[in-house]
Amino acid sequence: MHHTKHSVTRMNQRGISHAMAELVYAYGTAKGDKVIFNQKAAKQRLIEARAEKASHEKALDSGSMSMVSAMHTVAKLEQEIRNLTKLIDKQGVVVVVVGGDVLLTAYGIH
C-alpha cells in the first residue's frame, strides 16, 4: 500500500504505524473508501494470531516444521500481536484508501 505525505503526517500525529494501517487494510471491513477495523474485530484477530503462534511454536518443538520457517512465522505473529494490542487500545482504526492501494489518511475510532 502506498502512503501519501498527508497520511504519513496524520498517522504520526495519531500514533498509528504503517504496520497497524496494513493490519486494518488486511483484516478490516471495507465501507466505500474507508476500511474499518473496530475493537471487536481486532480482539478476534488477536485470538486467532495467538492461536497461530502457539501452533507454530508447537510445530517447532515437535520438529515437524523447519526451524527457520517456524521462527520467522512466530516472529511475524509476535509483531502482529503487538500491533493488534495497540489497535485495541485505540478502540480500532479507520483508514481511508483510494484506488485500492493509496492510503489517504488514518484515524482512531473513539
Backbone hydrogen bonds, N-H to C=O, Kabsch-Sander energy under -0.5 kcal/mol:
donor,donor_aa,acceptor,acceptor_aa,energy
2,H,101,D,-3.3
4,T,103,L,-2.0
8,V,4,T,-2.2
9,T,5,K,-2.3
10,R,6,H,-2.7
11,M,7,S,-2.8
12,N,8,V,-2.2
13,Q,9,T,-2.2
14,R,10,R,-2.0
15,G,11,M,-0.7
15,G,12,N,-0.7
16,I,11,M,-2.7
17,S,15,G,-0.6
21,A,17,S,-2.2
22,E,18,H,-2.4
23,L,19,A,-1.9
24,V,20,M,-2.2
25,Y,21,A,-2.5
26,A,22,E,-2.5
27,Y,23,L,-2.8
28,G,24,V,-2.4
29,T,36,I,-3.2
30,A,28,G,-0.5
31,K,34,K,-3.2
34,K,31,K,-1.7
35,V,95,V,-2.8
36,I,29,T,-2.7
37,F,93,V,-2.2
39,Q,91,Q,-0.8
42,A,38,N,-2.3
43,K,39,Q,-2.4
44,Q,40,K,-2.0
45,R,41,A,-2.4
46,L,42,A,-2.2
47,I,43,K,-1.9
48,E,44,Q,-2.0
49,A,45,R,-2.9
50,R,46,L,-2.4
51,A,47,I,-2.0
52,E,48,E,-2.6
53,K,49,A,-2.5
54,A,50,R,-2.3
55,S,51,A,-2.3
56,H,52,E,-2.4
57,E,53,K,-2.5
58,K,54,A,-2.2
59,A,55,S,-2.3
60,L,56,H,-2.3
61,D,57,E,-2.3
62,S,58,K,-2.2
63,G,59,A,-1.0
64,S,59,A,-1.3
65,M,59,A,-0.9
70,A,66,S,-2.6
71,M,67,M,-2.7
72,H,68,V,-2.3
73,T,69,S,-2.3
74,V,70,A,-2.7
75,A,71,M,-2.3
76,K,72,H,-2.2
77,L,73,T,-2.5
78,E,74,V,-2.4
79,Q,75,A,-2.0
80,E,76,K,-2.3
81,I,77,L,-2.6
82,R,78,E,-2.0
83,N,79,Q,-2.3
84,L,80,E,-2.8
85,T,81,I,-2.2
86,K,82,R,-1.7
87,L,83,N,-2.3
88,I,84,L,-2.4
89,D,85,T,-2.1
90,K,86,K,-1.6
91,Q,88,I,-1.6
92,G,87,L,-2.6
93,V,37,F,-1.9
94,V,107,Y,-3.3
95,V,35,V,-2.3
96,V,105,T,-2.9
97,V,33,D,-3.1
97,V,95,V,-0.6
98,V,102,V,-2.5
101,D,98,V,-1.0
102,V,98,V,-1.7
103,L,2,H,-3.6
103,L,101,D,-0.6
104,L,96,V,-3.4
104,L,102,V,-0.6
105,T,96,V,-1.0
107,Y,94,V,-2.5
109,I,92,G,-2.2
110,H,108,G,-0.5
